[in-house]
Amino acid sequence: MSLAIERVTVRDLRFPTSRSLAGSDAMNPTPDYSATYVTLETAHGPAGHGMTFTIGRGNELCVAAVRALAPLVEGLALPDGLADMGALWRRLTRDSQLRWVGPDKGVVHLATAAVMNAAWDLKARLARLPVWRLLAAMSPAEIVALVDWTWLADALDPGEARERLEEKAPGRAARIALIEARGYPAYTTSAGWLGYSDERMEALLRAALAEGWSHFKMKVGRDPGDDLRRARLLREAIGPGRRLMMDANQVWGVGEAIAAMAPLAEVDPWWIEEPTHPDDVLGHAAIARAVAPVRVATGEHCANAVMFKQFLRAGAMGVCQLDGCRLAGPNEAVAVLLLADKAGVPVCPHAGGVGLCEIVQHLAIFDFVAVSASLEDRVLEYVEHLHEHFLDPVRMRGGRYLAPAAPGYSIAMHAGTLADYRFPDGAAWAAPPVRESGEDLDANGDWPV
Amino acid sequence: MSLAIERVTVRDLRFPTSRSLAGSDAMNPTPDYSATYVTLETAHGPAGHGMTFTIGRGNELCVAAVRALAPLVEGLALPDGLADMGALWRRLTRDSQLRWVGPDKGVVHLATAAVMNAAWDLKARLARLPVWRLLAAMSPAEIVALVDWTWLADALDPGEARERLEEKAPGRAARIALIEARGYPAYTTSAGWLGYSDERMEALLRAALAEGWSHFKMKVGRDPGDDLRRARLLREAIGPGRRLMMDANQVWGVGEAIAAMAPLAEVDPWWIEEPTHPDDVLGHAAIARAVAPVRVATGEHCANAVMFKQFLRAGAMGVCQLDGCRLAGPNEAVAVLLLADKAGVPVCPHAGGVGLCEIVQHLAIFDFVAVSASLEDRVLEYVEHLHEHFLDPVRMRGGRYLAPAAPGYSIAMHAGTLADYRFPDGAAWAAPPVRESGEDLDANGDWPV
């Protein structure tokens, strides 16, 4: 009996995180972490689950964009329709009318990510493998064929990409065994949100140190004096031997970023993340020259592989923070992994939000197994919120991600979550604010800041 | 009696241009020129009309994004709510949740353009001035205050921008008089679409020469041999004294672009437009170095002023083709005009489509009057389609735009157009293909290619 993608279903899921200020930063004071959740339904096989990540308003636009893309995948025969994922990627990104409202960026590209993530989930379920293992089982030629080289070949010739992958291929099995045994290194942002009090930050840091974390990130950019005070507090709490990272979430201009980082150098930051506008390749390069040896990290708002190509070549990105929901799925993420490897820049994917940790663990592990073959200066972001909504959530041990074992891309959510967090009519939105774990309303009935 | 913006109305208008292949190019073979048409309604004053431009599918996403932005302008008191247009621009672009699905690019930014264009139309109607005159009546300080300098000040300090405007201020009146008398120079793309036969192209060229045009643009990038044959045909038709421009609409990689332009140099092109991906600043810079003295022109897909800043500083843009619907309204266009002036790069705005000619004539004339004060190497794109839908359409004479005289931004469309081209239920979409002027159905009932 023949199998096909019968129907694309898409859901607007939102989590009312603005009530607790988890995720607050200088640019995004009140995010409601959200998912444009895509299901590729089949008549009698597994379904494919994918998503993109947003922070609230605007999620409905990604939902609408998935509906616009749906005709491009509905009716695809299985497994043949998912045999050439490079061709599927071009099919989704080269519809000329839809491309106009990007191109390769913004709402349409975020929606393409959701659909491609679902397609990879489905392909991996059909193969009964987690996505990272599916990718790691591909030959160098098959990996190179996932990428649209049209606008990338000037930085990395596809032939050279294949040679680099072939060089690393003999060590894949040993690296898989290492990750299976020890997990992938991570860092935590849980203590460093701008909205948290010093007391809360200190308590969270003590807990994180006890759990074995060695890399800690804090938000900066709201007030210079406050930034320095909190940075000193953090450095004092973690001691000189652990790494401290900072994230400005784009609020500074180029000159402001350089000026703001001068006093913060005393706490020895490893990187400054998103110091300015995410499109400003040359601005990031200027900041990188000025703040060295502090590295400039960016990528979570880097729209596509063409932008990464430039950041990497211009010396504008000392740490590559690709995002598994802003790049249009594993195909484009693989392109960026290959470009970063060529440039000698470590990839530390952006995570947090909802679902991002689940997704990018596959990409980081694949990078280690098949592309960079290195863990040096690689740490995968980890934020502890909202994992309870996933059927196959991340598993952490001693500040490391354990390799996902279930087939698929780890995105599928519980049926109760799909019902309760549907916007605007799910129970989480219909009801008045409810108590969240560890939180108490203050005397005014507001959530504490 | 107090006046306010009572309600934002938005319409999905689409023109079935794919039936005639007007607008066909190597990247966009079958566009249906479309407008996300915004009306800011007031109880008893004039309404403000604005739009953004798309090419069909995806227009519904811009419509939805306008609905998401509407609460940010509904209820604004008039005229006070439009007194500080810089503040209004920041209000629309800094909603942190909506910003995430850009930022400053794609669907949300296109929708912001539509709303800001409508706000400027309304402000100009209240002042009983065309937008270009409203802008040209502002002091240097007022003009500088329109711009969000956060991410631009490293390229142009706002104080220096003001000084440059003050230097040009004494000549404004004389330049206004010149434009009123002679119009603004233009070029035509009407003959050069890829979908046209040689015979049709030659006939259109003869007509254009008879009308007095001196600059001609052709599409390239589908087939090298075909490009050269059509380029020779065009050069032969226009002679050596007129200018020939080429537009590749992004289809090439960086190396491909350089290789493709080598044989085309024989017809002495003035510029090559969009030779590669619109996000590739450094790629454009490499192409510009390789194809000089042919200039690289780009900008119609350049998402925001931060991108323009880099193109201009990197020597990646020899001609600046800002788009009045992709940049978020006159505020951001003014920012780009100031940056281009500082960089010494002529601005030749992108037009064509539907409504773009009507919009950018205001920006080009303002550039001449108050910013660049020059017409050297400046030509404004002109395409002859679809002007009949506008209440205050462009007026051309001898290959020049006559200055718009009616109050507003020239975007308002006829009531019949708003009804007939509404997608998907307007008469133009409900009925089978209808005969367009100068066209005949072929024996199969298809439109001729």
Interface residues (C-beta under 8 A of the other chain):
Chain A: M27 N28 P29 T30 P31 D32 T54 I55 G56 R57 G58 N59 E60 L61 C62 A64 A65 A68 D95 S96 Q97 L98 R99 W100 V101 G102 P103 D104 K105 G106 V107 V108 H109 L110 W149 T150 W151 L152 A153 D154 Q250 G253 V254 G255 T276 H277 P278 D279 D280 V281 L282 G283 A286 H301 A303 N304 V306 M307 K309 Q310 R313 A314
Chain B: M27 N28 P29 T30 P31 D32 T54 I55 G56 R57 G58 N59 E60 L61 C62 A64 A65 A68 D95 S96 Q97 L98 R99 W100 V101 G102 P103 D104 K105 G106 V107 V108 H109 L110 W149 T150 W151 L152 A153 D154 Q250 G253 V254 G255 T276 H277 P278 D279 D280 V281 L282 G283 A286 H301 A303 N304 V306 M307 K309 Q310 R313 A314
